[in-house]
Amino acid sequence: MKMTNEIPYKIYLEEQEMPREWYNVRADMKKKPAPILNPNTLQPVTLEELSGIFCEELAKQELDDTTPYFSIPQEILDFYKMYRPSPLVRAYCLEKQLDTPAHIYYKFEGNNTSGSHKLNSAIAQAYYAKNQGLKGVTTETGAGQWGTALSMACSYLGLDCQVYMVKCSYEQKPFRREVMRTYGARVTPSPSMNTEIGRKINAEFPGTTGSLGCAISEAVESALSQDGYRYVLGSVLSQVLLHQSIIGLEAKAALDKYGIKADMIIGCAGGGSNLGGLISPFVGEILRGEANYDIIAVEPASCPSLTRGVYAYDFCDTGKVCPLAKMYTLGSGFIPSASHAGGLRYHGMSSVVSELYDQGLLTARSVEQTEVFKAAQTFARIEGILPAPESSHAIKVAIDEALKCKETNETKNIVFGLTGTGYFDMVAYQKFNDGEMRDYIPTDEELRKAIDTLPKIN
């Protein structure tokens, strides 16, 4: 094992050190995220209303902003033990290549067949569905990591799994689609002609490549039209950030074990699941006045909800059947360009992350995909892991910050989330290697067109 200053190359926690509870950062927020609203009454959604869409226990978690810790059921812990704790890795080779005094660490979530952090919440949501006696669940997936993770979890627990996959990813990432099918999931490109909402979107946007907002609408409609089914979501929701807090809890425990204090924490930002999970325990320390960190959310320039969106109530889906959430949004009607970071092509952002951003507890940057893939290539060649396009947004900014440390001769501890691997994203890498990848940044007029359609809520 490589050692530098007695710090191992990979910092593993022992199995008995793995967190036994999820952390709910909302409990420490003095100003809570705004409540989600019933789109018909514009009143805060009740547990009964939410339980018609989600499993009852998940609905309770979604609405609970006062309980700081939730015990992780033993069956979920037993599943976690197959791939957790995940390693926190010191990127010595990258540091040497950059000739930086910064210390770079990444929390690697790709040590499972789904290839990403999504399995942390997938098994939890499938477990609660099974406990409720349901037949199955429906969902959407962007790049396919969430759909893959959910298909694995449902297969393990004997649940039916129906996935609406964003059409451009369905076509760009056929192997991830086939992993889902191997685990027994039914995968449909979205928007499809199988649902009323899908047919409407196809009529309104002929030839559309789809979006997460479209796929969400179809999955919700599908769940509501089948007895014994509920809808589950891989990002955005507070319940998902709760489950993903295990990432940050493990990262902080590993750092603490070796007396390392992070200066900067960086995560890619699409709907907020990875970022929110990684930063939650660190933000908790900030909120309690125990520490301070520089936290950076990195999003694609093609879908810049934090950096160019507005903080307002909006529908969580394009078909406008889901509750309204107050979040940084580009408008539920915004359909991003067919970028290769499919998991970041969402028009809005988690209400928790949005509120933390609005309070100034984190900053945000948008980056173009050609620069992201340059960073991914650098990382792959030096650190030996082919990163997912989504994760590579965080890599890009981590490299930028490490080079700033070189200019100023500062020794900062930089931690970023390596959310997953890119081995099913080879079409994207092919486009980059062939020089065919192009950047697309929406104009102010394009963004304004979607933002102008936001619901008028005071």
C-alpha positions as CSV (number, residue, x, y, z in Angstrom):
1,M,0.0,0.0,0.0
2,K,1.4,3.3,-1.0
3,M,2.0,5.7,1.9
4,T,2.8,9.4,2.1
5,N,3.0,11.0,5.5
6,E,1.5,7.8,6.9
7,I,-1.7,8.4,5.0
8,P,-2.7,5.4,2.8
9,Y,-3.4,5.6,-0.9
10,K,-6.9,4.4,-0.3
11,I,-8.6,5.2,3.0
12,Y,-11.1,2.4,3.9
13,L,-13.4,2.3,6.9
14,E,-13.9,-1.1,8.6
15,E,-17.3,-2.6,8.0
16,Q,-18.2,-1.9,11.6
17,E,-17.5,1.8,11.1
18,M,-20.0,2.1,8.2
19,P,-22.8,4.5,9.2
20,R,-25.9,2.9,10.8
21,E,-27.9,6.1,10.3
22,W,-28.7,8.5,7.5
23,Y,-28.2,12.2,8.2
24,N,-31.0,14.7,7.5
25,V,-29.3,18.1,7.0
26,R,-32.7,19.8,7.0
27,A,-32.9,19.3,10.8
28,D,-29.9,21.7,11.2
29,M,-31.2,24.3,8.8
30,K,-32.7,27.3,10.6
31,K,-34.4,28.3,7.4
32,K,-35.9,25.2,6.0
33,P,-36.5,24.4,2.3
34,A,-39.9,25.7,1.2
35,P,-42.7,23.0,1.4
36,I,-43.7,21.1,-1.8
37,L,-47.1,22.1,-3.0
38,N,-50.2,20.3,-4.3
39,P,-50.4,21.7,-7.9
40,N,-54.2,21.8,-7.6
41,T,-54.7,23.5,-4.2
42,L,-51.2,25.2,-4.0
43,Q,-51.2,24.1,-0.4
44,P,-48.4,22.1,1.2
45,V,-48.7,18.5,0.2
46,T,-50.0,16.2,2.9
47,L,-48.7,12.7,3.8
48,E,-51.9,11.2,2.4
49,E,-51.5,13.0,-0.9
50,L,-47.8,12.1,-1.2
51,S,-48.4,8.5,-0.3
52,G,-50.6,8.1,-3.4
53,I,-47.4,8.6,-5.5
54,F,-44.6,7.4,-3.2
55,C,-44.3,4.6,-0.7
56,E,-45.7,5.7,2.6
57,E,-42.4,5.5,4.5
58,L,-40.6,7.4,1.8
59,A,-43.3,10.1,1.9
60,K,-42.8,10.4,5.6
61,Q,-39.0,10.9,5.1
62,E,-39.7,13.5,2.4
63,L,-41.8,15.6,4.7
64,D,-39.7,15.3,7.8
65,D,-37.4,18.3,8.2
66,T,-36.8,18.0,12.0
67,T,-35.5,14.5,12.6
68,P,-31.7,14.6,12.3
69,Y,-30.9,10.9,12.0
70,F,-32.9,8.0,10.5
71,S,-31.8,4.4,11.4
72,I,-30.9,2.3,8.4
73,P,-32.9,-1.0,8.4
74,Q,-30.7,-4.1,8.8
75,E,-31.7,-5.5,5.4
76,I,-30.4,-2.4,3.7
77,L,-27.2,-2.5,5.8
78,D,-26.7,-6.1,4.8
79,F,-27.1,-5.1,1.1
80,Y,-24.7,-2.1,1.6
81,K,-22.0,-4.5,2.9
82,M,-21.7,-5.9,-0.6
83,Y,-20.0,-2.7,-1.7
84,R,-19.7,-0.3,1.2
85,P,-17.8,1.4,2.8
86,S,-16.5,2.8,-0.4
87,P,-12.9,4.1,-0.6
88,L,-11.7,7.7,-0.2
89,V,-8.7,7.8,-2.5
90,R,-5.7,10.2,-2.4
91,A,-5.0,11.2,-6.0
92,Y,-1.2,11.2,-5.6
93,C,-0.5,10.6,-9.3
94,L,-2.8,13.4,-10.3
95,E,-1.1,15.7,-7.8
96,K,2.3,14.8,-9.2
97,Q,1.2,15.4,-12.8
98,L,-0.3,18.8,-11.9
99,D,2.8,19.7,-9.8
100,T,0.4,21.1,-7.2
101,P,0.9,21.5,-3.4
102,A,-2.8,20.7,-3.0
103,H,-3.9,17.3,-1.7
104,I,-6.6,15.8,-3.8
105,Y,-9.0,13.2,-2.5
106,Y,-12.0,11.5,-4.3
107,K,-14.8,9.5,-2.8
108,F,-15.3,6.7,-5.3
109,E,-18.8,5.3,-5.7
110,G,-18.3,3.1,-8.7
111,N,-17.5,-0.2,-6.9
112,N,-20.8,-1.9,-7.8
113,T,-22.4,-3.2,-11.0
114,S,-24.6,-0.1,-11.4
115,G,-21.3,1.8,-11.6
116,S,-22.5,4.7,-9.4
117,H,-23.7,6.1,-6.1
118,K,-27.4,5.6,-7.2
119,L,-27.5,2.1,-5.6
120,N,-27.4,3.8,-2.1
121,S,-31.0,5.1,-2.5
122,A,-32.3,2.4,-5.0
123,I,-32.0,-0.3,-2.4
124,A,-33.7,1.8,0.2
125,Q,-36.6,2.8,-2.0
126,A,-37.1,-0.8,-3.2
127,Y,-36.9,-2.0,0.4
128,Y,-39.7,0.3,1.5
129,A,-41.8,-0.7,-1.5
130,K,-41.4,-4.3,-0.7
131,N,-42.3,-3.8,2.9
132,Q,-45.5,-2.1,1.9
133,G,-46.4,-5.1,-0.1
134,L,-46.3,-3.5,-3.6
135,K,-45.9,-5.4,-6.8
136,G,-43.4,-3.0,-8.4
137,V,-42.2,0.5,-9.0
138,T,-41.8,2.8,-12.0
139,T,-39.1,5.4,-12.5
140,E,-37.1,7.5,-15.0
141,T,-33.4,7.5,-15.8
142,G,-31.2,9.9,-17.6
143,A,-27.8,8.5,-18.3
144,G,-29.0,5.1,-17.0
145,Q,-27.1,4.8,-13.7
146,W,-30.3,5.2,-11.7
147,G,-32.3,2.8,-13.8
148,T,-29.5,0.3,-13.5
149,A,-29.3,0.6,-9.8
150,L,-33.0,0.3,-9.3
151,S,-33.2,-2.7,-11.6
152,M,-30.5,-4.4,-9.4
153,A,-32.4,-3.5,-6.2
154,C,-35.7,-4.7,-7.5
155,S,-34.2,-7.9,-8.8
156,Y,-32.7,-8.5,-5.3
157,L,-36.0,-8.0,-3.6
158,G,-38.3,-9.6,-6.2
159,L,-40.1,-6.4,-7.4
160,D,-41.2,-5.5,-10.9
161,C,-39.2,-2.5,-12.3
162,Q,-40.4,-0.3,-15.2
163,V,-37.9,2.3,-16.4
164,Y,-38.5,5.3,-18.7
165,M,-35.1,6.2,-20.1
166,V,-34.4,9.6,-21.7
167,K,-34.5,8.9,-25.5
168,C,-31.0,10.3,-26.3
169,S,-29.4,8.2,-23.6
170,Y,-31.5,5.1,-24.6
171,E,-29.8,5.5,-28.0
172,Q,-26.4,6.6,-26.9
173,K,-26.0,4.1,-24.1
174,P,-27.4,0.8,-25.3
175,F,-25.2,-1.3,-23.0
176,R,-26.5,0.3,-19.8
177,R,-30.0,-0.3,-21.1
178,E,-29.1,-4.0,-21.5
179,V,-27.8,-4.2,-18.0
180,M,-31.2,-3.0,-16.8
181,R,-32.9,-5.6,-18.9
182,T,-30.6,-8.3,-17.7
183,Y,-31.7,-7.5,-14.2
184,G,-35.4,-7.9,-15.3
185,A,-36.4,-4.3,-15.9
186,R,-38.7,-3.1,-18.7
187,V,-37.0,-0.2,-20.4
188,T,-38.9,2.3,-22.6
189,P,-37.4,5.3,-24.4
190,S,-39.0,8.6,-23.3
191,P,-41.0,10.4,-24.5
192,S,-42.9,7.3,-25.7
193,M,-46.2,6.7,-27.2
194,N,-47.2,4.5,-24.3
195,T,-48.6,7.2,-22.1
196,E,-50.9,10.2,-22.6
197,I,-48.1,12.6,-21.5
198,G,-45.6,11.0,-23.8
199,R,-47.9,11.3,-26.8
200,K,-48.6,14.9,-25.9
201,I,-44.9,15.8,-25.6
202,N,-44.1,14.0,-28.9
203,A,-46.8,16.0,-30.6
204,E,-45.6,19.3,-29.1
205,F,-41.9,18.7,-29.7
206,P,-41.6,16.4,-32.8
207,G,-38.3,14.5,-32.9
208,T,-37.4,15.5,-29.3
209,T,-34.5,13.8,-27.7
210,G,-36.3,13.9,-24.4
211,S,-35.4,15.1,-20.9
212,L,-35.5,13.9,-17.3
213,G,-38.6,16.0,-16.8
214,C,-40.4,14.2,-19.7
215,A,-39.4,10.7,-18.3
216,I,-40.5,11.6,-14.8
217,S,-44.0,12.5,-16.1
218,E,-44.3,9.2,-18.0
219,A,-43.1,7.2,-15.0
220,V,-45.6,8.9,-12.6
221,E,-48.5,8.4,-15.0
222,S,-47.5,4.7,-15.4
223,A,-47.4,4.2,-11.6
224,L,-50.8,5.9,-11.0
225,S,-52.4,3.8,-13.7
226,Q,-51.4,0.4,-12.2
227,D,-52.6,-1.1,-9.0
228,G,-49.9,-2.1,-6.6
229,Y,-47.2,0.3,-8.0
230,R,-45.6,3.4,-6.8
231,Y,-43.2,5.9,-8.4
232,V,-39.6,6.2,-7.2
233,L,-37.1,8.9,-8.1
234,G,-33.3,8.8,-8.2
235,S,-32.5,12.4,-7.4
236,V,-33.9,15.8,-6.5
237,L,-36.1,14.7,-3.6
238,S,-35.1,15.2,0.0
239,Q,-35.6,11.5,0.8
240,V,-32.9,10.7,-1.9
241,L,-30.5,13.2,-0.4
242,L,-31.1,11.5,3.0
243,H,-30.1,8.1,1.7
244,Q,-27.1,9.5,-0.2
245,S,-25.8,11.1,3.0
246,I,-24.0,7.9,3.6
247,I,-21.5,9.1,1.0
248,G,-20.6,12.2,3.0
249,L,-20.8,10.5,6.4
250,E,-18.2,7.9,5.2
251,A,-16.0,10.6,3.6
252,K,-16.0,12.6,6.8
253,A,-15.3,9.6,9.0
254,A,-12.4,8.6,6.8
255,L,-10.9,12.1,6.8
256,D,-11.4,12.3,10.6
257,K,-9.7,8.9,11.0
258,Y,-6.5,10.3,9.7
259,G,-6.8,13.8,11.1
260,I,-7.5,15.5,7.7
261,K,-9.6,18.6,7.5
262,A,-11.1,19.3,4.0
263,D,-10.8,22.8,2.8
264,M,-12.9,22.4,-0.4
265,I,-15.6,19.9,-1.4
266,I,-16.7,19.6,-5.0
267,G,-19.5,17.7,-6.5
268,C,-21.3,17.5,-9.9
269,A,-24.9,18.9,-9.8
270,G,-27.8,17.7,-11.8
271,G,-30.7,17.0,-9.5
272,G,-28.6,17.1,-6.4
273,S,-28.4,13.5,-5.2
274,N,-24.6,13.0,-5.3
275,L,-23.8,16.6,-4.4
276,G,-26.4,16.7,-1.5
277,G,-25.3,13.4,-0.2
278,L,-21.6,14.2,-0.3
279,I,-21.9,17.7,1.3
280,S,-24.6,17.1,3.9
281,P,-22.5,16.3,7.0
282,F,-20.0,19.0,6.1
283,V,-22.8,21.5,5.7
284,G,-24.2,20.3,9.0
285,E,-21.0,21.4,10.7
286,I,-21.2,24.8,9.0
287,L,-24.8,25.2,10.1
288,R,-23.9,24.3,13.7
289,G,-20.9,26.7,13.7
290,E,-18.4,23.8,14.1
291,A,-16.4,24.3,10.9
292,N,-16.2,26.0,7.6
293,Y,-15.8,24.7,4.1
294,D,-15.7,26.0,0.5
295,I,-18.3,23.9,-1.3
296,I,-18.7,24.0,-5.1
297,A,-21.5,22.6,-7.2
298,V,-20.5,22.0,-10.8
299,E,-23.2,21.8,-13.5
300,P,-23.1,21.6,-17.4
301,A,-23.2,24.9,-19.3
302,S,-25.9,23.3,-21.4
303,C,-28.3,22.9,-18.4
304,P,-27.3,25.7,-15.9
305,S,-30.1,25.6,-13.3
306,L,-28.1,27.1,-10.4
307,T,-25.9,29.6,-12.4
308,R,-28.6,30.9,-14.8
309,G,-31.9,29.7,-13.4
310,V,-34.3,31.4,-11.1
311,Y,-35.4,30.5,-7.5
312,A,-39.1,29.8,-7.8
313,Y,-41.8,27.2,-7.5
314,D,-41.9,25.0,-10.5
315,F,-43.2,21.6,-11.6
316,C,-40.7,18.8,-11.1
317,D,-41.7,17.3,-14.4
318,T,-42.4,18.4,-18.0
319,G,-45.9,17.0,-18.0
320,K,-46.9,19.0,-14.9
321,V,-48.4,16.1,-12.9
322,C,-45.9,16.1,-10.0
323,P,-46.0,18.4,-6.9
324,L,-44.5,21.9,-7.1
325,A,-41.1,22.5,-5.5
326,K,-39.3,25.7,-4.8
327,M,-35.9,25.3,-6.5
328,Y,-33.5,26.8,-8.8
329,T,-35.0,26.0,-12.2
330,L,-34.8,26.7,-15.9
331,G,-38.5,26.0,-16.3
332,S,-40.1,22.5,-16.5
333,G,-40.6,23.1,-20.3
334,F,-36.9,23.5,-20.8
335,I,-35.4,20.6,-22.8
336,P,-31.6,20.6,-22.7
337,S,-29.4,19.8,-25.7
338,A,-28.5,16.1,-26.0
339,S,-25.3,16.5,-24.0
340,H,-23.4,13.3,-23.0
341,A,-23.8,13.9,-19.2
342,G,-27.3,12.5,-19.3
343,G,-27.6,12.4,-15.5
344,L,-27.2,16.2,-15.3
345,R,-29.9,17.1,-17.9
346,Y,-32.6,18.2,-15.4
347,H,-34.3,21.5,-15.5
348,G,-34.3,22.1,-11.7
349,M,-32.3,21.4,-8.6
350,S,-33.0,19.7,-5.2
351,S,-35.0,22.0,-2.9
352,V,-32.4,21.4,-0.2
353,V,-29.4,22.2,-2.4
354,S,-31.3,25.2,-3.8
355,E,-32.0,26.6,-0.3
356,L,-28.3,26.1,0.8
357,Y,-27.2,27.8,-2.4
358,D,-29.6,30.7,-1.8
359,Q,-28.2,31.1,1.7
360,G,-24.7,31.3,0.3
361,L,-23.5,28.1,1.9
362,L,-22.2,26.9,-1.5
363,T,-21.2,28.3,-4.8
364,A,-21.8,27.0,-8.3
365,R,-20.0,26.9,-11.6
366,S,-21.0,25.8,-15.1
367,V,-18.6,24.1,-17.4
368,E,-18.6,23.1,-21.1
369,Q,-18.6,19.4,-22.0
370,T,-15.4,19.5,-24.2
371,E,-13.5,20.8,-21.2
372,V,-15.1,18.2,-19.0
373,F,-14.0,15.4,-21.3
374,K,-10.4,16.8,-21.4
375,A,-10.4,16.6,-17.6
376,A,-11.9,13.1,-17.8
377,Q,-9.2,12.0,-20.2
378,T,-6.5,13.4,-17.9
379,F,-7.9,11.6,-14.9
380,A,-8.3,8.3,-16.7
381,R,-4.7,8.4,-18.0
382,I,-3.2,9.3,-14.7
383,E,-5.4,7.7,-12.0
384,G,-6.5,4.6,-14.0
385,I,-10.3,5.0,-13.6
386,L,-12.5,5.9,-16.6
387,P,-14.9,8.4,-15.0
388,A,-18.6,9.0,-15.8
389,P,-19.2,12.2,-17.7
390,E,-21.3,13.5,-14.8
391,S,-18.4,12.9,-12.3
392,S,-16.0,14.5,-14.7
393,H,-17.6,17.9,-14.1
394,A,-16.3,17.7,-10.5
395,I,-12.9,16.5,-11.8
396,K,-12.6,19.5,-14.1
397,V,-13.1,22.0,-11.2
398,A,-10.9,20.0,-8.8
399,I,-8.1,20.2,-11.3
400,D,-8.7,24.0,-11.8
401,E,-8.6,24.5,-8.0
402,A,-5.4,22.4,-7.7
403,L,-3.7,24.5,-10.3
404,K,-4.8,27.7,-8.5
405,C,-3.0,26.2,-5.4
406,K,0.1,25.8,-7.6
407,E,0.0,29.5,-8.5
408,T,-0.5,30.7,-5.0
409,N,1.6,27.9,-3.4
410,E,-1.3,26.9,-1.0
411,T,-1.6,23.5,0.4
412,K,-5.4,22.8,0.4
413,N,-7.2,19.6,0.9
414,I,-9.6,19.2,-2.0
415,V,-12.3,16.5,-1.8
416,F,-14.5,15.7,-4.8
417,G,-17.2,13.1,-5.5
418,L,-16.3,10.5,-8.2
419,T,-19.9,9.4,-8.5
420,G,-19.3,6.5,-10.9
421,T,-17.5,5.0,-13.9
422,G,-17.9,5.8,-17.6
423,Y,-17.5,2.3,-19.1
424,F,-21.0,2.5,-20.6
425,D,-20.4,6.0,-21.9
426,M,-18.0,5.0,-24.8
427,V,-20.2,6.7,-27.5
428,A,-19.5,10.0,-25.6
429,Y,-15.8,9.3,-25.4
430,Q,-15.7,8.3,-29.1
431,K,-17.3,11.6,-30.0
432,F,-14.6,13.4,-28.0
433,N,-11.7,11.3,-29.3
434,D,-12.9,11.8,-32.9
435,G,-13.2,15.6,-32.4
436,E,-16.9,15.5,-33.1
437,M,-18.1,16.7,-29.7
438,R,-19.5,20.2,-29.6
439,D,-20.4,22.6,-26.8
440,Y,-23.9,24.1,-26.6
441,I,-24.8,27.0,-24.3
442,P,-28.4,28.1,-24.4
443,T,-29.0,31.7,-25.1
444,D,-30.7,34.1,-22.7
445,E,-33.7,34.1,-25.0
446,E,-34.0,30.3,-25.0
447,L,-33.9,30.2,-21.2
448,R,-36.3,33.1,-20.8
449,K,-38.8,31.3,-23.0
450,A,-39.0,28.4,-20.6
451,I,-38.7,30.5,-17.4
452,D,-41.6,32.7,-18.5
453,T,-43.9,29.6,-18.3
454,L,-43.3,29.1,-14.6
455,P,-46.4,29.0,-12.5
456,K,-47.4,32.3,-10.9
457,I,-47.0,31.6,-7.2
458,N,-46.3,34.3,-4.6
